[in-house]
Each structure stands twice: as C-alpha cells, then as structure tokens.
Amino acid sequence: MHLDDLALFVRIAELGTLSAAARERNVAVSQVTRALARLEAGCGMRLLHRSTHGLSLTDEGDTVLAYARRMLDTAAELQGELSG
C-alpha cells in the first residue's frame, strides 16, 4: 500500500465519485481507477460498491478509510516534526 493511493482513496470517499477525485488531481479517471484497483488488490477485497447511482463504502472500505486517515495524519505530523 502506498500513501498516495490511500490519500486518493480518502478523497474518493469524501467526494463520492472517481471523476471528482480525478478532476481534483488533474488526471484521467482511468488513472484513479487503476490506483483504486491497486489498493483493493493490496487489501484483497473490494473497498467500494460501484453503481449507476454512485459509490458507497463496503464495510471493509469503511475500516480502511479510518486507518488511512490516521496514517495520513501521522505522516503529516512526522513531516511537520522533521521540517520544524
């Protein structure tokens, strides 16, 4: 798992669409889809339910989201500590 993929997963969950996350990062939706697929493959499970009505987190996705947020907060804290 890469922190960048986790950060992207957090934004997908917050924004509710892959396309919004892609626009925010100024990348193609296919790139976001591949990053999500890498993360799901690394976890060995689906993290999002995809439908024509949008995205929703699976139970596992909800768990990964909570851990991802903590990991990103810790990484930001460490970066601040090292640069301060």
C-alpha angles and dihedrals in degrees: 000000000000123000090230091057090048091049090051091049090053091052092047089053092047096045096039097221138071091221093056090051090048092050091049090054093038092235135120118276088238089063091053090047091052092049090051090048090052091051093047090048090050090051093042093228146074114271099184137040108222122202140149086266094059139264132316131179121253116224088261090048090054090053093047090048092056092049093043091054091051092047092050092047090050092048091050090048091051092048090051091048093050095046095042 
